[in-house]
């Protein structure tokens, strides 16, 4: 029953055009292309922010340098990462939001999470670890407003939830300034992921 319900929901999401006018008005003037990977068996959920331009083109979540870094943090290869039976991916917004006039990423439209998130999560009660990737996911799930503080207090949310900085290469300076993340959080994450993927 759950597989059928997930398939029906993903079909509805794939047809969503709530943000069509918003996207048409961006510098990229693109059409909606929702990118999700829901699962009735995955024990790990990645709650990211929104697909980027490359993911919009490929239709494969985290199919970019951010994904390479996230997979490294998790200690998994591409085959494990994209095994829908083991890892689900449900960003805060399912479509690429576009760029502003300066070429910067626009934030994920909140209407996406408000419309779809509760129903989607209800169909995946088997999730044991949710990775909150970036500030938008942390704000939605935890009401958090400061990524550094939220990630530093990761033990408050473990083992069911783990807030992470966004793995964008733009955050390399953040990683250098916060060496505790790779020294403390990443080893815990790798061990937890390995345990759940057994």
ZISULUR-V674212 format. One line per field, one symbol per residue. phi: phi as a letter, one per 40 degrees, with the letter a starting at -180 (. if undefined). burial: I if it has 24 or more other ideal C-beta (glycine too) atoms within 12 Angstrom, else O. A space follows every 10 residues. Layout:
BEGIN
phi = ???
burial = ???
END
This chain:
BEGIN
phi = .cdccccccc ccccccbdbd ccccccccfc ccacbbacac bcbbbbbcca cccccdccgb cfcacccdcc ccdcgbcccc cccdcbbbba ccbcbccgbc ccgccccccc cccccbcdcc cccbcccbab cccgcccccc cbgcbbcdcc cccdccbccc bbcbcccdcc cdcccccbcd cccbccccdc cccdcccc
burial = OOOOOIOOII OOIOOIOOIO OIIOOIOIOI OIIIIIIIII IIIIIIIIII IIIOIIOOOO IIIIOIIOII IOIIOIOOOO IIOIOIIIII IIIIIIIIOO OOOOIIIIIO OIIOOIIOOI IOIIOOIIII IIIIIIIIOI IIOIOOIOOI IOOIOOIOOO IIIIIIIIOO IOOIIOOOOO IIOOIIOIIO OIIOOIIO
END
